[in-house]
Amino acid sequence: MDHDLRPGSNRTLLIGLTTLGIFAVVVLGAWGILGVDGVTPSEPELGEDPAESLERLTGTGGDTARVVRLGTISPELHENSGVAVSRQYEDVVWTHNDGPEGRLYSMRRDGTLIARIDVAVDGVQDWEDIDLGPCPGRDGSASTEDCLYVADVGDNGADRASMSVVVLREPDPRSPGTVPALGVLRFRYPDGPADTEALAVSPGGDLLLITKGTDGSGRLYRLSPDLDGPALKDAELMGPLPTSTTGEGDWITGAAVSPDGRTLAFRNHHAVFLTPLSDPLSAPTLCEIGLHQPQGEGIDYLDGERLLLTSEEEGGRAPIVRLRCP
């Protein structure tokens, strides 16, 4: 076969190759921005910061993303469970591990560890959640001082005769050592034992506990913070929550009340649910987290719209993220 080697033919070939090269660069650039799997910058894979990605693309700043990865939690907190945002100390949150360790950790919102603080309390079995609320008065009334409430409510075998919530004044987050407990609220569920991982404290000081839901539905209970009451209290059953917990990823692992006291938030591994505190058993608003938390358990409010979420370590990842919800 004869080959056309005329100059015009070479120019045509060169133009074609150049066009193909430009197309390849454009495609590769798009893959670099959006990800080969089609994930957009506003819903990135774990490890990206969607706010930064969006700012790169649009040239705008501000909190424009719904989910923002703030950092990674210290490996010491490999079974990180609850989280409580301090109101007294700026950029400080309180957390702990699952189990009988009996130790609080103060850290920054990006997961940087500040101090380890042991709590002088006997018989710790399985700490599962923590919240900040008004300290209980000796007559059951709430004070204006903030206390930490740590829920010793883990019961994988559903065989504990009683559970407890440890109450202590918020310590100095910069001072490692040991602090005393203000008191311990011991209680039981009126309908029998149930594994529990979620505690929230209302502005009035009532403790709200949500069972994990291993039987298909989480149940909500209320407990008075009265330290002078009976040695063993009966929590009040408010009823089942209208959410399905048929799989492990759906089990309820944490709860919090909004700063204005109007909303109860509770979570599982992949979503946050919002219900009015005045009617907590009503159909909730759903706020998906996605793949940003491999084994998420901790939740607390940063402000009226944004929540702080923590996760246990899974595959070397223990991310701390900020979620704008709804």
DRENBA-514109 format. One record per residue (C-alpha): residue number from 0; residue in one letter; x, y, z. Coordinates in steps of 0.2 Angstrom, whole numbers, plus 2048, in hexadecimal, padded with zeros to 3 digits. Each point is the difference from the previous one (the first is absolute). Layout:
<vexnus>
    nr   rest     x     y     z
   NUM      A     X     Y     Z
...
</vexnus>
This chain:
<vexnus>
    nr   rest     x     y     z
     0      M   800   800   800
     1      D   806   811   7FB
     2      H   802   80D   80F
     3      D   7FC   812   7FD
     4      L   810   80A   806
     5      R   7FA   811   7FA
     6      P   803   80F   80C
     7      G   7ED   803   802
     8      S   7FD   7EE   806
     9      N   80D   802   80E
    10      R   7F8   810   806
    11      T   7EF   7F7   801
    12      L   808   7F2   80A
    13      L   808   80C   80C
    14      I   7F0   809   803
    15      G   7F7   7F0   804
    16      L   80D   7FA   80C
    17      T   800   811   809
    18      T   7ED   800   802
    19      L   801   7EF   807
    20      G   80D   805   80D
    21      I   7F6   80F   805
    22      F   7F1   7F5   803
    23      A   80A   7F4   80A
    24      V   806   80E   80B
    25      V   7EF   806   803
    26      V   7F9   7EF   805
    27      L   80E   7FD   80C
    28      G   7FE   811   808
    29      A   7ED   7FC   802
    30      W   805   7EF   808
    31      G   80B   809   80C
    32      I   7F3   80C   805
    33      L   7F1   7F5   801
    34      G   808   7EF   804
    35      V   800   7F1   7F4
    36      D   7F1   7F9   809
    37      G   7F6   810   7FD
    38      V   800   807   812
    39      T   7FD   813   7FF
    40      P   80A   80C   80B
    41      S   7F0   803   80B
    42      E   7FF   7EE   804
    43      P   812   7FA   801
    44      E   808   7F0   805
    45      L   806   7FE   812
    46      G   810   80A   802
    47      E   7FC   80F   7F5
    48      D   7FA   810   807
    49      P   7F1   805   7F5
    50      A   800   812   805
    51      E   812   802   7FA
    52      S   7FC   7F6   7F0
    53      L   7F1   80C   7FC
    54      E   80B   80F   804
    55      R   80D   7FA   7F3
    56      L   7F2   7FE   7F3
    57      T   7F6   810   803
    58      G   80D   80C   807
    59      T   7F4   803   80F
    60      G   803   7FE   812
    61      G   7F5   7FD   80F
    62      D   7F7   7F1   807
    63      T   7F8   7FA   7F0
    64      A   801   7ED   803
    65      R   7F3   7F5   809
    66      V   80E   7F4   807
    67      V   811   806   804
    68      R   80E   7F4   807
    69      L   809   80A   80E
    70      G   80D   7F3   804
    71      T   804   7EF   807
    72      I   7FF   7FB   812
    73      S   80F   7FA   80A
    74      P   803   7ED   7FF
    75      E   7FE   7FF   813
    76      L   7EE   802   7FD
    77      H   7FF   7F1   7F5
    78      E   7EE   7FC   807
    79      N   7FB   812   801
    80      S   7EE   801   805
    81      G   7F7   810   806
    82      V   804   812   7FD
    83      A   7FB   810   809
    84      V   804   812   7FA
    85      S   806   80B   80E
    86      R   7F7   811   802
    87      Q   80C   807   80D
    88      Y   810   7FC   7F7
    89      E   802   805   7EE
    90      D   805   7F3   7F3
    91      V   7FF   7F2   80D
    92      V   7F6   7F0   800
    93      W   7FF   7F1   80C
    94      T   800   7EE   7FB
    95      H   804   7EF   806
    96      N   803   7EE   7FB
    97      D   7F3   7F2   801
    98      G   802   7F4   80F
    99      P   806   801   812
   100      E   80F   80C   7FE
   101      G   7F8   80E   80A
   102      R   80A   80E   7F7
   103      L   7FB   810   7F8
   104      Y   80A   808   7F2
   105      S   7FF   812   7FB
   106      M   804   804   7EE
   107      R   7FF   80D   7F3
   108      R   7F2   800   7F3
   109      D   80D   7FA   7F3
   110      G   803   7F0   80B
   111      T   811   807   808
   112      L   801   7F8   811
   113      I   802   80D   80F
   114      A   800   7F6   810
   115      R   7FB   7EF   809
   116      I   7F5   802   80F
   117      D   7FB   7F1   80B
   118      V   7F0   800   809
   119      A   800   7FA   812
   120      V   7F1   7F4   800
   121      D   7FE   7EE   804
   122      G   7F9   7F2   7F6
   123      V   801   807   7EE
   124      Q   7FA   7F3   7F4
   125      D   7FD   807   7EF
   126      W   800   813   7FC
   127      E   7F6   803   7F0
   128      D   7FB   812   7FF
   129      I   803   811   807
   130      D   7F7   811   801
   131      L   801   811   808
   132      G   7F2   807   809
   133      P   7FB   80A   810
   134      C   806   7F9   810
   135      P   7F3   7F8   80A
   136      G   7FB   808   810
   137      R   7FF   7F6   810
   138      D   7ED   800   7FF
   139      G   7FF   7FB   7EE
   140      S   800   812   7F9
   141      A   80C   806   7F3
   142      S   80E   80D   803
   143      T   808   80C   7F5
   144      E   811   7F7   801
   145      D   804   7F4   7F2
   146      C   803   7ED   804
   147      L   806   7F2   7F6
   148      Y   7F5   7F0   800
   149      V   808   7F0   7FB
   150      A   7F5   7F1   7FC
   151      D   806   7F0   806
   152      V   7F2   7F7   7F7
   153      G   808   7F3   7F4
   154      D   7F8   7EF   802
   155      N   804   7F5   7F1
   156      G   7F9   7F1   809
   157      A   7F0   809   806
   158      D   803   7F9   811
   159      R   804   80F   80B
   160      A   7F5   802   80F
   161      S   803   812   801
   162      M   80A   80E   7F6
   163      S   807   811   805
   164      V   804   811   7FB
   165      V   80F   808   808
   166      V   7FF   813   803
   167      L   80F   80C   803
   168      R   803   812   7FE
   169      E   809   804   7F0
   170      P   812   800   804
   171      D   80E   80B   7F9
   172      P   804   7F7   7EF
   173      R   812   805   801
   174      S   804   7F8   811
   175      P   803   7ED   7FF
   176      G   7FD   7F6   810
   177      T   7F2   7F9   80A
   178      V   7EF   809   804
   179      P   7F2   7FB   80C
   180      A   7EE   7FC   7FA
   181      L   7F3   80B   807
   182      G   7F4   7F1   801
   183      V   7FA   7F0   7F7
   184      L   7EE   7FE   7FA
   185      R   7FC   7ED   800
   186      F   7F1   7FA   7F7
   187      R   7F7   7F2   7F7
   188      Y   7F4   7FF   7F2
   189      P   7EE   7FB   805
   190      D   7FE   7F4   7F2
   191      G   811   7F7   802
   192      P   812   801   7FB
   193      A   805   808   7EF
   194      D   810   804   7F8
   195      T   802   813   7FF
   196      E   80C   80C   7F8
   197      A   7F7   811   7FF
   198      L   7FE   80D   80E
   199      A   7FA   812   7FE
   200      V   7FD   80D   80E
   201      S   7F2   80C   7FE
   202      P   801   813   805
   203      G   7F6   7FC   80F
   204      G   80C   7F3   805
   205      D   7F6   7F0   7FC
   206      L   80A   7F2   7F9
   207      L   7FA   7F8   7F0
   208      L   806   7EE   7FC
   209      I   7FD   7F7   7F0
   210      T   803   7ED   7FF
   211      K   80A   7F9   7F2
   212      G   7F2   7F8   7F7
   213      T   807   7EE   7FE
   214      D   7EE   7FA   801
   215      G   7FB   80A   7F1
   216      S   7FB   811   808
   217      G   809   80C   80C
   218      R   7F6   805   80F
   219      L   801   811   809
   220      Y   800   802   813
   221      R   801   80F   80B
   222      L   809   801   811
   223      S   800   80D   80D
   224      P   811   807   805
   225      D   7FB   800   813
   226      L   810   7FA   80A
   227      D   7F6   800   810
   228      G   7F3   7F4   7F9
   229      P   7FF   7ED   802
   230      A   810   7F6   7FF
   231      L   7F9   7F7   7F1
   232      K   7F4   80A   7F5
   233      D   7F4   7FA   7F3
   234      A   802   808   7EF
   235      E   7F0   806   7F8
   236      L   7FC   7F8   7EF
   237      M   7FA   80D   7F4
   238      G   7FE   7F4   7F1
   239      P   808   7F8   7F1
   240      L   808   80C   7F3
   241      P   7F9   7FF   7EE
   242      T   810   7FA   7F8
   243      S   805   7EF   7FB
   244      T   80F   7F8   807
   245      T   801   7EF   7F7
   246      G   812   800   7FC
   247      E   810   804   80A
   248      G   803   810   7F6
   249      D   7EF   806   805
   250      W   802   7FE   813
   251      I   7FF   810   80A
   252      T   811   805   806
   253      G   7FE   812   807
   254      A   7F5   80F   804
   255      A   800   812   804
   256      V   7F4   80F   802
   257      S   802   810   7F7
   258      P   806   810   809
   259      D   7EE   808   7FF
   260      G   7F9   7F0   808
   261      R   7F4   7FD   7F2
   262      T   807   7F1   7F6
   263      L   806   7EF   805
   264      A   80D   7F9   7F4
   265      F   805   7ED   800
   266      R   80B   7F7   7F5
   267      N   805   7EF   7F9
   268      H   810   7FC   7F5
   269      H   7FA   809   7F0
   270      A   7F2   80D   805
   271      V   7FA   80C   80D
   272      F   7ED   802   804
   273      L   7F8   810   807
   274      T   7F0   800   80A
   275      P   7F8   80E   80A
   276      L   804   7FE   812
   277      S   7EE   804   804
   278      D   7FA   7F1   7F6
   279      P   810   7F5   7FE
   280      L   7F6   7F1   7FA
   281      S   7FA   808   7F1
   282      A   807   7FD   7EE
   283      P   811   807   7FF
   284      T   809   80A   7F4
   285      L   80E   7F6   7F7
   286      C   812   807   7FE
   287      E   80B   7F3   7F7
   288      I   813   800   804
   289      G   805   7F4   7F2
   290      L   811   7F7   801
   291      H   808   80D   80B
   292      Q   800   7F6   810
   293      P   804   7EE   7FF
   294      Q   7FA   7FC   812
   295      G   7F8   810   806
   296      E   7FA   802   812
   297      G   803   811   807
   298      I   7F5   80F   7FD
   299      D   7FD   811   807
   300      Y   7FB   812   7FA
   301      L   80C   80D   7FC
   302      D   7F2   80D   7FD
   303      G   7EE   800   7FA
   304      E   804   7F8   7EE
   305      R   811   7F7   802
   306      L   804   7F0   809
   307      L   811   7F8   805
   308      L   801   7EE   7FC
   309      T   80D   7F3   806
   310      S   804   7EE   7FB
   311      E   809   7F1   807
   312      E   80F   7FB   7F6
   313      E   7FD   7F4   7F2
   314      G   80E   7FB   7F4
   315      G   80B   80E   807
   316      R   7F3   80D   7FE
   317      A   7F8   80A   80F
   318      P   7FA   810   7F8
   319      I   7F8   80F   808
   320      V   7F4   809   7F5
   321      R   7F4   80F   800
   322      L   7EF   7FE   7F9
   323      R   7F4   80D   7FB
   324      C   7EE   7FA   803
   325      P   7F3   800   7F9
</vexnus>
